[in-house]
Amino acid sequence: MANGTTGNAWALRLFEWVDSRFPLSALWKEHLSEYYAPKNFNFWYYFGSLSLLVLVLQTITGIFLTMNYKPDATLAFASVEYIMREVPWGWLIRYLHSTGASAFFICVYLHMFRALLYGSYRKPRELLWLVGVLIFLSLMAEAFFGYLLPWGQMSYWGAQVIVNLFGAIPFVGEDLAIWIRGDYVVSDATLNRFFALHVAALPLVLVGLVVVHILALHDEHVGSNNPDGIEIKKNKDPVTGIPRDAIPFHPYYTVKDIFGAMVFLLVFSVIVFFAPELGGYFLEHNNFIPADPLKTPSHIAPVWYFTPYYSVLRATTDELKWVIGAAVAVFMLWAYLRYRRRTGGLVIFGFRLSLPTSIGMVLLVIGAVLFWLLVVLEAKVWGVLLMGASVVIFAFLPWLDRSPVKSIRYKGWMYKLALAVFAIAFIVLGYLGMQVPTPTATRIAQVSMIAYFAFFLLMPWYTSIDKTKPPPERLT
Amino acid sequence: MNVKRILAALAAAAFAAAVGPVRAAEGVKLDDIEVNLTDVASLQSGARTFVNYCLNCHSASLVRYSALRQLDLTDEQIKDNLMFTAEKIGMPMDIAMRPRDAKAWFATVPPDLSVIARARGADWLYTYLRTFYRDASTPTGWNNPVYTSPVMPHVLWKLQGEQVLKEVPATTRDGRPVVDEHGQPRKLAKLELAAPGRQSTAEYDKTAYDLVNFLVWMGEPNQLERKRLGIWVLFGLTVLVFLTYFLKLVYWKNVH
């Protein structure tokens, strides 16, 4: 590094000055040049670094938007159009940000799907996965708060609908909804606080969680998973201590991810420059009508990335309550029978709970309470609960998957089928969430929703009986 | 490998989703038009119709008169022919009517039209402008199939003339009458020109087209520039995709 011109010598001296006061080279080594990653990352492994790229893009474009945006109910809509028309390059910044929001979810959903393919959430990466679920939740909050800011009809009524959901919570709901809005309806007060949360609070949380996510990944006992789902750290070179199937992240994955970033930016630019509304999926048509608290649109739909969960909410009808009730009853009975068979204790999801003998009584009480809740709580409350559950349930994956292997490459047909059904159910729910509900559509959504939850709740069962292939010793 | 099959299923579902989210005006078939923002004459004609017929009740307050320079118009041309509601060319296209008065007179404030084309879409606007018909049962005496009982009367009626809604027997393509399940002839609602206006049907269709073209342009005056720049960006990124791909190949040469 030192040989060469005086310029380089100066740079070297500056570097050494900094490095003796800050762990610059140590950090570089730990996270890049001496972070050893499996050498067989495939297509699915681009979406982690791409998510990070979009986070940076959203932060930078967001800062410039903030310079010209007015968080005021009477000015907000016009200020966005001011950015689009009068601010130099404002239209580009705004389209990068609005397209970036959707791109963020595309990258994160594919990043999560990768984990489902290769079992990246399994031991020892449970905490990494949990932090990831927190990032996902924060991202949803960030997107939700941000969507109010253009102050169009969909911004306004979307926020109204979602905040009203909190009103469905028994006893405290109404007060909670007012506390969130700062008013009895979504208003200027709501816009101001959502702006604060969108530009300050949640970005801080997101960046913090992303740092924790990367630290958890780069921990010496963890490291990246791979498409074979085997632990490369079990086979280290005795001399160097480096896993035999690993390559340093820098330069191998840095150059590879730069290539991935260019392909991503190419596709991204096609949308930004030629179809920024993407036919109403990325920018909804109705959001070009300024918010009007007195005119409820006939059809309110959130942006595409929320629609799978919105579908779950809408599909929870009074009828479906009894399906849930029946499912709970069957599950209780199954758990009880399983307990009777193995006398060690109550077994739920493979966990052995040592409880007193009258376990049937306990189940009966729980069942009765659930039944009582089914009768008492209206469908809307169950809808809210199930919508929340459909997001949070991802957090339980590390403990639901009982398969002896991690990767789909060595799992049996049951998991492959389950994952395919889940992916289709997710997309069907997402599609239906954008459409006007009809009786048939609601029925399809209910079936999809059951498939969605079955993927998770039946996982301990089907992954433990599925026929797996033995994974290889080394990466393939 | 089953992953491929999963991907195929995902692609099929994505295709199903590509038919699009819902837009306003369900149930009425909209006329399909192709706007052309490079047709400056059409945009100028649309601008003229807009300031003469729309910009009295509707504002376009997010657009400055000076933006019309982009339609190959000089400041003098704009001031003399198009600027009736402002003194300076840098001022927005506002109107004199106050929202409170509008509310008292029409029971609603006529919407600002700056981005109406982005909310409604060109097809909807084009159909709406051409399908007003006489209906004695509404307060204005006009009705419209794409927006039932509009508060707005048919402002362009002197150009288009007066249409009426007639029920005609539906026929198949070769001219045979269509019957419903009870054997009764099926009726179809059809608009007919009862009294012609100053313009022929073809001329009026062009007026409506130019106006919609202008509204689409006004919804996002930068859109042509956006697409022009986009070509260069895509070109540059394509080069970078190839360069970085070969860079990756060089670095990965010895990884087996």
Interface residues (C-beta under 8 A of the other chain):
Chain A: K39 A78 E81 Y82 M84 R85 W91 L92 Y95 L117 I247 P251 Y252 V255 K256 I258 F259 M262 V263 L265 L266 S269 V270 V272 F273 F274 P276 E277 G279 G280 Y281 E284 H285 N286 F288 I289 P290 S298 H299 A301 W304 I408 R409 W413 K416 L419 A420 A423 I424 I427 V428 G430 Y431 M434 Q435 V436
Chain B: M1 N2 V3 R5 I6 A9 L10 A13 A14 A16 A17 G20 P21 V22 R23 A24 E26 S61 L62 V63 A67 P111 D112 S114 V115 I116 R118 A119 R120 G121 G219 E220 P221 N222 R226 K227 L229 G230 I231 V233 L234 L237 T238 L240 V241 T244 Y245 L247 K248 Y251 W252 V255
